[in-house]
Amino acid sequence: MASLALAAAIVFLSIVFMGPITYILARIGLPPFIIWILSLFCIVSGIWFSITLPHIFYIGLIPIYFGCISIQRTNTYDKN
C-alpha cells in the first residue's frame, strides 16, 4: 500500500509542478516549440485533473494557468 501511495503522490506532484516548471523554462528562453508542447501537456493534464477529481478541481487550475501564461510569454518573446 505504501508503494501505491508513493506512486499517487508522484503523479499528483508532477501534474501540479509541471506548470510552474514550464513557465520557468519559458522565462529562460527555451525554443517556442518545446514550450508549446509542454504548455499543451499542462493544459490537458490540468483539465484531466479537474474532471477526474471534481471535489478539488481548483488544483487542476494551477497547470492550466501556468500553461496559458507560458504560451503568452512565448508569443510575446517571439515578437521582440
Backbone torsions as a table, in degrees:
resi	resn	phi	psi	omega
1	MET	NA	-30.8	-179.7
2	ALA	-67.0	-36.0	180.0
3	SER	-69.8	-32.7	176.1
4	LEU	-67.1	-41.5	177.5
5	ALA	-65.4	-37.5	177.8
6	LEU	-66.1	-42.2	178.0
7	ALA	-64.5	-41.0	178.2
8	ALA	-65.4	-39.3	178.6
9	ALA	-65.8	-39.4	179.1
10	ILE	-65.6	-43.1	178.2
11	VAL	-63.9	-46.0	-179.6
12	PHE	-60.1	-50.2	-178.0
13	LEU	-69.0	-33.9	178.3
14	SER	-67.3	-35.7	177.5
15	ILE	-69.8	-43.1	-177.3
16	VAL	-69.2	-42.3	-175.7
17	PHE	-87.3	-5.9	178.6
18	MET	-66.8	-35.1	179.5
19	GLY	-63.7	-54.8	178.1
20	PRO	-61.9	-34.2	177.7
21	ILE	-65.4	-40.8	177.6
22	THR	-63.2	-40.7	179.0
23	TYR	-65.4	-39.8	177.0
24	ILE	-63.4	-41.8	178.2
25	LEU	-66.1	-32.5	176.1
26	ALA	-69.0	-37.6	178.1
27	ARG	-68.2	-33.7	179.6
28	ILE	-68.3	-36.1	177.9
29	GLY	111.5	32.4	174.2
30	LEU	-61.8	159.1	178.6
31	PRO	-57.7	144.3	-174.8
32	PRO	-59.2	-34.2	-177.7
33	PHE	-67.4	-32.1	176.9
34	ILE	-69.5	-42.0	178.8
35	ILE	-64.9	-39.7	178.2
36	TRP	-62.4	-44.1	-179.6
37	ILE	-64.1	-47.0	179.9
38	LEU	-65.5	-38.0	179.3
39	SER	-67.1	-42.5	177.2
40	LEU	-64.3	-37.7	175.2
41	PHE	-63.1	-40.6	178.0
42	CYS	-62.6	-45.3	-178.3
43	ILE	-64.8	-45.4	-179.3
44	VAL	-65.4	-43.8	179.8
45	SER	-69.1	-32.9	175.6
46	GLY	-66.7	-40.8	176.1
47	ILE	-65.0	-43.7	177.7
48	TRP	-60.0	-43.4	-179.7
49	PHE	-65.6	-38.3	179.2
50	SER	-68.5	-35.4	-178.4
51	ILE	-77.1	-40.7	-175.3
52	THR	-75.9	-27.8	179.4
53	LEU	-121.8	76.0	-173.1
54	PRO	-67.2	-21.7	-179.0
55	HIS	-77.5	-17.4	173.6
56	ILE	-129.8	47.6	-175.1
57	PHE	-63.4	-27.0	-176.0
58	TYR	-65.4	-20.4	175.6
59	ILE	-70.5	-29.7	175.1
60	GLY	-71.8	-16.9	178.2
61	LEU	-73.4	-21.4	-179.9
62	ILE	-63.2	-54.8	178.7
63	PRO	-67.1	-30.3	177.8
64	ILE	-64.2	-46.4	-179.7
65	TYR	-61.8	-49.3	-178.7
66	PHE	-67.6	-31.5	174.9
67	GLY	-64.6	-41.3	179.7
68	CYS	-67.6	-44.2	-178.8
69	ILE	-72.8	-24.4	174.5
70	SER	-68.5	-39.9	176.8
71	ILE	-65.3	-42.3	178.1
72	GLN	-64.0	-40.1	178.4
73	ARG	-63.5	-40.2	179.6
74	THR	-68.1	-39.5	179.4
75	ASN	-66.6	-39.5	178.5
76	THR	-73.4	-29.9	178.1
77	TYR	-68.2	-35.1	179.5
78	ASP	-68.5	-32.1	-177.2
79	LYS	-75.8	-26.3	-178.9
80	ASN	-86.2	NA	NA
